[in-house]
Amino acid sequence: MSETQPFQSNVDQSDLNDLNDLNDRLARTRWTDQHLGIGWSHGVNGDNLREMVGSQSICFASVRPSRRIGITNKISFEVVGAMTTSVDVLQYIKFALPEVSVTKAMKLVYYTQAWSLAWTGQDAFSDPVVAWQYGPTTELAYKNFTATVPRSDGISAELKSVVDAIVGYYNQFTATQLVDRTHSESPWKKTFNSLSGGHEAGRAIAPTDMKKEYTMQALKGEGPTRPSFDAAIIGDEKFEKLLSKIRTERREALDLLASR
């Protein structure tokens, strides 16, 4: 077999700058089928990747060759405007708690997602939370825990305030206590003990289940204190969206109370 030679792919920058052309390429992407029951165990979950790419108006800013590994050359992509992942949240948690253990970190990642849904109606990050034996976590954060470096500037100021509230409240508990706590709450119990296999099937916890559980806790005065988001830097359009979100949250809370 002849030795693999370095190569260069020349792409006119104007093509990459043409948003219509790029969006058309993304729209015509051919996706492979997602195999059932494997979750994220074989790499990036195809359904989540398809959803993430579909939500971006422009994804790839540049393409550059990386070092040669074996007999192949890899192409790496610099992603602009990509959705926040649980690893981004984990970076900030490790910045706030440099000595945090993997078990406690995974529970703090989970609670960040859960309380973000309860407080704002929005996901804190894009990858799914799964029901594992020792409580809920994300496969992405778990597999990248050791390689994840602390970082304070990888998430938005609003999300930082959510993580700060989570760390401020839940850091008083040991890792074992946090495992027991998540085991006693409905999102993990419902998913892990489901007839479809729970953890063994790589089943994700439904965002609606997290939202209901922690909305009810908030109504009872339990859990961390909701952070005050800085309204001074919110523009008119975003402010109107925030008001609409608050109205929706109150309506859902009243519906929950009425159903009990």
C-alpha positions as CSV (number, residue, x, y, z in Angstrom):
1,M,0.0,0.0,0.0
2,S,1.4,3.4,-1.0
3,E,2.0,5.9,1.8
4,T,-0.8,8.3,2.3
5,Q,0.1,11.8,1.1
6,P,-1.1,15.1,2.7
7,F,-3.8,16.8,0.7
8,Q,-5.4,20.2,0.5
9,S,-9.0,21.0,-0.4
10,N,-9.4,24.4,-2.0
11,V,-12.8,26.0,-1.4
12,D,-13.7,29.5,-2.6
13,Q,-14.3,31.6,0.5
14,S,-17.2,33.3,-1.3
15,D,-19.0,29.9,-1.3
16,L,-18.7,29.6,2.4
17,N,-19.8,33.2,2.9
18,D,-22.9,32.6,0.8
19,L,-25.6,31.9,3.5
20,N,-28.2,30.8,1.0
21,D,-25.8,28.3,-0.6
22,L,-24.7,26.9,2.8
23,N,-28.2,26.6,4.1
24,D,-29.2,24.8,0.9
25,R,-26.3,22.4,1.4
26,L,-27.5,21.7,5.0
27,A,-31.1,21.3,3.9
28,R,-30.0,18.6,1.4
29,T,-27.8,16.7,3.9
30,R,-28.4,13.0,3.6
31,W,-28.7,11.4,7.1
32,T,-28.2,7.8,8.1
33,D,-30.9,6.1,10.1
34,Q,-30.6,6.2,13.9
35,H,-30.4,2.7,15.4
36,L,-32.9,2.1,18.2
37,G,-31.7,1.5,21.7
38,I,-28.1,2.6,21.5
39,G,-28.5,6.2,22.7
40,W,-25.1,8.0,22.5
41,S,-23.0,4.8,23.1
42,H,-21.8,4.7,19.5
43,G,-21.0,8.4,19.1
44,V,-23.2,11.4,18.4
45,N,-26.9,10.7,18.5
46,G,-28.2,11.1,14.9
47,D,-31.6,12.5,15.8
48,N,-30.1,15.1,18.1
49,L,-27.4,16.0,15.5
50,R,-30.1,16.4,12.8
51,E,-32.2,18.6,15.1
52,M,-29.1,20.7,16.0
53,V,-28.0,21.3,12.4
54,G,-31.6,22.1,11.4
55,S,-31.7,24.9,14.0
56,Q,-28.6,26.6,12.7
57,S,-28.7,29.3,10.0
58,I,-24.9,28.9,9.5
59,C,-22.8,26.1,11.0
60,F,-19.3,25.8,9.5
61,A,-17.1,28.9,9.5
62,S,-13.8,27.3,8.4
63,V,-12.3,24.0,7.5
64,R,-8.7,23.1,8.4
65,P,-6.7,19.9,8.2
66,S,-5.6,18.3,11.4
67,R,-2.6,16.1,12.1
68,R,-2.4,12.8,10.4
69,I,-3.5,9.8,12.4
70,G,-2.6,6.3,11.1
71,I,-3.2,6.3,7.3
72,T,-6.0,8.8,7.3
73,N,-6.3,12.6,7.3
74,K,-9.1,14.1,9.4
75,I,-10.9,17.3,8.6
76,S,-12.0,19.4,11.6
77,F,-14.7,21.9,11.6
78,E,-15.0,25.2,13.5
79,V,-18.6,25.6,14.6
80,V,-20.1,29.0,14.9
81,G,-23.3,29.6,16.9
82,A,-23.6,25.9,17.9
83,M,-26.0,25.0,20.7
84,T,-24.7,24.8,24.2
85,T,-23.9,21.2,25.4
86,S,-23.7,19.7,28.8
87,V,-19.9,19.8,28.5
88,D,-20.1,23.6,28.3
89,V,-22.1,23.5,31.6
90,L,-19.6,21.0,33.1
91,Q,-16.7,23.4,32.3
92,Y,-18.3,26.1,34.3
93,I,-19.2,23.7,37.2
94,K,-15.5,22.6,37.3
95,F,-14.5,26.3,37.3
96,A,-16.8,27.0,40.3
97,L,-15.9,23.7,42.1
98,P,-12.3,22.7,41.1
99,E,-12.3,19.6,43.3
100,V,-15.8,18.4,42.3
101,S,-16.1,14.6,41.8
102,V,-17.5,13.1,38.7
103,T,-20.7,11.8,40.5
104,K,-21.5,15.2,42.0
105,A,-20.7,17.0,38.8
106,M,-23.1,14.8,36.9
107,K,-25.9,15.6,39.3
108,L,-25.2,19.3,39.1
109,V,-25.3,19.1,35.3
110,Y,-28.7,17.4,35.6
111,Y,-30.1,19.9,38.1
112,T,-29.0,22.7,35.8
113,Q,-31.1,21.3,33.0
114,A,-34.0,20.5,35.2
115,W,-34.3,23.9,37.0
116,S,-33.6,25.8,33.8
117,L,-36.7,24.1,32.4
118,A,-38.7,24.9,35.5
119,W,-37.5,28.6,35.7
120,T,-37.3,29.6,32.1
121,G,-39.0,26.9,30.1
122,Q,-35.8,26.5,28.1
123,D,-33.2,23.8,27.9
124,A,-29.8,24.7,29.5
125,F,-28.1,22.5,26.9
126,S,-29.0,20.5,23.8
127,D,-28.0,16.8,24.6
128,P,-30.4,14.5,26.4
129,V,-30.4,13.6,30.1
130,V,-30.4,9.8,30.5
131,A,-31.5,7.7,33.5
132,W,-28.5,5.8,34.6
133,Q,-28.1,3.5,37.7
134,Y,-26.6,6.2,39.8
135,G,-29.0,8.9,38.8
136,P,-29.6,11.1,35.8
137,T,-26.7,12.5,33.7
138,T,-25.7,13.0,30.1
139,E,-23.5,10.6,28.3
140,L,-21.6,13.5,26.7
141,A,-20.6,15.1,30.1
142,Y,-19.8,11.7,31.7
143,K,-17.5,10.5,28.9
144,N,-15.7,13.9,28.7
145,F,-15.4,14.6,32.5
146,T,-11.6,13.9,32.7
147,A,-10.8,15.8,29.6
148,T,-13.0,18.8,30.4
149,V,-11.0,21.8,31.5
150,P,-12.5,24.5,33.8
151,R,-13.8,27.5,31.9
152,S,-15.8,30.5,33.0
153,D,-16.6,32.1,29.6
154,G,-18.1,29.2,27.7
155,I,-21.8,29.9,28.5
156,S,-24.1,32.9,28.6
157,A,-24.5,35.2,31.6
158,E,-28.1,34.0,32.1
159,L,-27.0,30.4,32.1
160,K,-24.2,31.2,34.6
161,S,-26.7,32.6,37.0
162,V,-28.7,29.3,36.8
163,V,-25.6,27.2,37.4
164,D,-24.5,29.5,40.3
165,A,-27.9,28.9,41.9
166,I,-27.6,25.2,41.4
167,V,-24.1,25.0,42.8
168,G,-25.0,27.3,45.7
169,Y,-27.8,25.0,46.8
170,Y,-26.8,21.5,46.0
171,N,-23.1,21.7,46.9
172,Q,-24.2,21.3,50.6
173,F,-25.0,17.6,49.8
174,T,-22.5,14.8,49.3
175,A,-22.4,12.9,46.0
176,T,-24.1,10.0,47.6
177,Q,-26.9,12.3,49.0
178,L,-27.4,13.7,45.5
179,V,-27.7,10.3,44.0
180,D,-30.3,9.3,46.6
181,R,-32.1,12.6,46.1
182,T,-32.4,12.1,42.3
183,H,-33.5,8.5,42.9
184,S,-36.4,9.8,45.1
185,E,-37.6,12.2,42.4
186,S,-40.1,11.3,39.7
187,P,-38.1,12.0,36.5
188,W,-35.4,9.4,37.2
189,K,-37.8,6.9,38.8
190,K,-40.3,7.0,36.0
191,T,-37.7,6.6,33.3
192,F,-35.3,4.1,34.9
193,N,-38.1,1.8,35.9
194,S,-40.0,2.1,32.7
195,L,-41.2,-1.1,30.9
196,S,-39.2,-0.1,27.8
197,G,-35.9,-0.7,29.7
198,G,-34.9,2.6,31.2
199,H,-31.1,2.9,31.4
200,E,-30.5,-0.4,29.6
201,A,-32.2,1.1,26.5
202,G,-30.4,4.4,26.8
203,R,-33.7,6.1,27.5
204,A,-33.7,9.9,27.9
205,I,-35.7,11.6,30.6
206,A,-38.5,13.7,29.1
207,P,-38.0,17.5,29.5
208,T,-41.7,17.7,30.5
209,D,-41.1,15.3,33.4
210,M,-38.3,17.4,34.7
211,K,-40.3,20.6,34.3
212,K,-43.3,19.3,36.2
213,E,-41.2,17.9,39.1
214,Y,-39.2,21.0,39.7
215,T,-42.1,23.4,39.0
216,M,-43.9,21.7,41.8
217,Q,-40.9,21.9,44.1
218,A,-40.6,25.6,43.4
219,L,-44.3,26.1,44.2
220,K,-43.7,24.4,47.5
221,G,-40.7,26.6,48.3
222,E,-38.3,23.7,47.9
223,G,-34.9,23.7,46.1
224,P,-32.6,26.5,45.0
225,T,-33.8,30.1,44.7
226,R,-34.6,31.3,41.2
227,P,-31.9,33.8,40.1
228,S,-32.7,37.3,39.1
229,F,-31.9,37.8,35.5
230,D,-30.5,41.2,34.5
231,A,-33.4,43.0,32.8
232,A,-31.2,46.1,32.1
233,I,-29.5,44.4,29.2
234,I,-32.6,42.9,27.6
235,G,-33.9,44.6,24.5
236,D,-37.5,45.3,23.7
237,E,-38.0,42.2,21.6
238,K,-36.4,39.9,24.1
239,F,-38.3,41.6,27.0
240,E,-41.6,40.8,25.2
241,K,-40.5,37.2,24.8
242,L,-39.6,37.0,28.4
243,L,-43.0,38.4,29.5
244,S,-44.7,35.8,27.3
245,K,-42.5,33.1,28.8
246,I,-43.5,34.2,32.4
247,R,-47.2,34.2,31.5
248,T,-46.8,30.6,30.1
249,E,-44.9,29.5,33.2
250,R,-47.7,30.8,35.5
251,R,-50.4,29.2,33.4
252,E,-48.6,25.9,33.5
253,A,-48.1,26.2,37.3
254,L,-51.8,26.9,37.8
255,D,-52.7,23.9,35.7
256,L,-50.5,21.8,37.8
257,L,-52.1,23.0,41.0
258,A,-55.6,22.5,39.5
259,S,-54.8,18.9,38.7
260,R,-53.7,17.9,42.2
